[in-house]
Amino acid sequence: MQIQQGQIAVITGAGSGIGRALAQQLAAQGVHLGLCDLDTAGLAQTREQCLEKAPAGTRVSIHRVDVAVEDEMLDFRDAVARAHGTDRIALLFNNAGIGGGGSFVDGDRAEWERTFGVCWQGVYNGCRAFLPMLMASPAAFLVNVSSVNGFWASLGPGVPHTAYSAAKFAVKGFTEALITDLRLSAPQVRCAVVMPGHIGTGISINTGRVLSGTEPLTLPAERVAQARARLVRAGAPVAALSDDQIRQLLHQRALEFRDKAPTSADEAARIILAGVREDRWRILVGEDAHRLDAMVRAEPEQAYEDAFAAAWRSAATTPRQSDGDRA
Ligand SMILES: NC(=O)c1ccc[n+]([C@@H]2O[C@H](COP(=O)([O-])OP(=O)(O)OC[C@H]3O[C@@H](n4cnc5c(N)ncnc54)[C@H](O)[C@@H]3O)[C@@H](O)[C@H]2O)c1
């Protein structure tokens, strides 16, 4: 689909990372934006950065929304319609997401359901709320952000990763099923599922903020104990470290996740927008995502074995932690 000046795009999770980069690149093209996030300071910063790059007259409206709550998403839709004086949008990016919810067996149930709720229900709510506005456009594109964890439900051996993976598989399956549904009942709307590999964003730190209002350096003792147990189970030699040393280690990992990624948020946004322009429904982001996709397809039965993860890690150009690896 052509992306053009004067169109309207809605982006969830635009206060940081990939969502912010999408907003900046679309604004630079003169696309009007309706942006939402839980992080209002981050959103305000995104708006400022967008307006610096945008042609005069480009509108950027920002809205505090919890994507997991349907009523908030419906209010967001109404607020976008009011702010832009329209009943239609050309582009929707259901992008907001968090990690967490590692173990279904012995993890915290509320955390599990929060992670699943943001990553799956947030996408579902976005589609329910905005589909009529997409359908009102002569041509529109719906983009749902999944992950490589939408086709590989793992961070490697020793680390359970259930809520995030279940949600990202759901996003991928739902979006693939929508292809036929839209062709039959709303052919003016196309859709794509995005599956990024490791992208350099603050998702590790932001996940802690959304789940518990904390960051690694301020984690309460109870959560430090849970993190220590997780690390020990994954084979890290941390049993003898003090609580503050564990906090430092988690903080360091979150920074490395952001700063040592093979693909930046800007590059990810460029790849996603190129996929939209080329009418692609399946958008892998990053060499690591392409490599993992090929490996899982070649040997699906081996995907959860130690040797598979070892081969995957040794093939990687940089050591990879996944997006769900958080404090
Ligand atoms: N960074 C990666 O390596 C990676 C890999 C694969 C997939 N992804 C996916 O890409 C998407 C964007 O992630 P990112 O890496 O840019 O992370 P990010 O943390 O930089 O951005 C995500 C944004 O979503 C917001 N958010 C979280 N929960 C929300 C909620 N309930 N309601 C509204 N906003 C909420 C956060 O505040 C944050 O600003 C996510 O869906 C993530 O799962 C990221």
The ligand as an SDF file (V2000), in Angstrom:
LIG
                    3D

 44 48  0  0  0  0  0  0  0  0999 V2000
   12.5940   -5.4050   21.3740 N   0  0  0  0  0  0  0  0  0  0  0  0
   12.5610   -6.6430   20.8940 C   0  0  0  0  0  0  0  0  0  0  0  0
   13.5860   -7.3500   20.8540 O   0  0  0  0  0  0  0  0  0  0  0  0
   11.2820   -7.2370   20.3780 C   0  0  0  0  0  0  0  0  0  0  0  0
   11.3540   -8.4790   19.7380 C   0  0  0  0  0  0  0  0  0  0  0  0
   10.1820   -9.0550   19.2510 C   0  0  0  0  0  0  0  0  0  0  0  0
    8.9700   -8.4130   19.3930 C   0  0  0  0  0  0  0  0  0  0  0  0
    8.9330   -7.2040   20.0280 N   0  0  0  0  0  0  0  0  0  0  0  0
    7.6200   -6.5780   20.1670 C   0  0  0  0  0  0  0  0  0  0  0  0
    7.6630   -5.2690   19.6170 O   0  0  0  0  0  0  0  0  0  0  0  0
    6.6740   -4.4570   20.2380 C   0  0  0  0  0  0  0  0  0  0  0  0
    7.2920   -3.1390   20.6700 C   0  0  0  0  0  0  0  0  0  0  0  0
    8.2510   -3.4210   21.6730 O   0  0  0  0  0  0  0  0  0  0  0  0
    9.5710   -2.5430   21.9080 P   0  0  0  0  0  0  0  0  0  0  0  0
   10.7050   -3.4640   21.8630 O   0  0  0  0  0  0  0  0  0  0  0  0
    9.5600   -1.3330   21.0690 O   0  0  0  0  0  0  0  0  0  0  0  0
    9.3640   -2.1950   23.4530 O   0  0  0  0  0  0  0  0  0  0  0  0
    9.2660   -0.7980   24.2340 P   0  0  0  0  0  0  0  0  0  0  0  0
    9.1200   -1.1530   25.6670 O   0  0  0  0  0  0  0  0  0  0  0  0
   10.3770    0.0960   23.8430 O   0  0  0  0  0  0  0  0  0  0  0  0
    7.8890   -0.2020   23.6710 O   0  0  0  0  0  0  0  0  0  0  0  0
    6.6480   -0.7630   24.0300 C   0  0  0  0  0  0  0  0  0  0  0  0
    5.7330    0.3470   24.5170 C   0  0  0  0  0  0  0  0  0  0  0  0
    4.4670   -0.2500   24.8600 O   0  0  0  0  0  0  0  0  0  0  0  0
    3.9870    0.4140   26.0180 C   0  0  0  0  0  0  0  0  0  0  0  0
    3.0100   -0.4120   26.7190 N   0  0  0  0  0  0  0  0  0  0  0  0
    3.2400   -1.5200   27.4660 C   0  0  0  0  0  0  0  0  0  0  0  0
    2.0970   -1.9870   27.9800 N   0  0  0  0  0  0  0  0  0  0  0  0
    1.1140   -1.1610   27.5350 C   0  0  0  0  0  0  0  0  0  0  0  0
   -0.2880   -1.1250   27.7290 C   0  0  0  0  0  0  0  0  0  0  0  0
   -0.9090   -2.0360   28.5040 N   0  0  0  0  0  0  0  0  0  0  0  0
   -1.0090   -0.1430   27.1350 N   0  0  0  0  0  0  0  0  0  0  0  0
   -0.3910    0.7980   26.3700 C   0  0  0  0  0  0  0  0  0  0  0  0
    0.9470    0.8090   26.1500 N   0  0  0  0  0  0  0  0  0  0  0  0
    1.6870   -0.1600   26.7340 C   0  0  0  0  0  0  0  0  0  0  0  0
    5.2330    0.6460   26.8650 C   0  0  0  0  0  0  0  0  0  0  0  0
    5.0140    1.6670   27.8350 O   0  0  0  0  0  0  0  0  0  0  0  0
    6.2520    1.0400   25.7960 C   0  0  0  0  0  0  0  0  0  0  0  0
    6.3020    2.4330   25.6080 O   0  0  0  0  0  0  0  0  0  0  0  0
    6.1150   -5.3010   21.3930 C   0  0  0  0  0  0  0  0  0  0  0  0
    4.8980   -5.8880   21.0070 O   0  0  0  0  0  0  0  0  0  0  0  0
    7.1710   -6.3680   21.5920 C   0  0  0  0  0  0  0  0  0  0  0  0
    6.6480   -7.5370   22.1520 O   0  0  0  0  0  0  0  0  0  0  0  0
   10.0530   -6.5980   20.5190 C   0  0  0  0  0  0  0  0  0  0  0  0
  1  2  1  0
  2  3  2  0
  2  4  1  0
  4  5  1  0
  4 44  2  0
  5  6  2  0
  6  7  1  0
  7  8  2  0
  8  9  1  0
  8 44  1  0
  9 10  1  0
  9 42  1  0
 10 11  1  0
 11 12  1  0
 11 40  1  0
 12 13  1  0
 13 14  1  0
 14 15  2  0
 14 16  1  0
 14 17  1  0
 17 18  1  0
 18 19  2  0
 18 20  1  0
 18 21  1  0
 21 22  1  0
 22 23  1  0
 23 24  1  0
 23 38  1  0
 24 25  1  0
 25 26  1  0
 25 36  1  0
 26 27  1  0
 26 35  1  0
 27 28  2  0
 28 29  1  0
 29 30  1  0
 29 35  2  0
 30 31  1  0
 30 32  2  0
 32 33  1  0
 33 34  2  0
 34 35  1  0
 36 37  1  0
 36 38  1  0
 38 39  1  0
 40 41  1  0
 40 42  1  0
 42 43  1  0
M  CHG  2   8   1  16  -1
M  END
$$$$
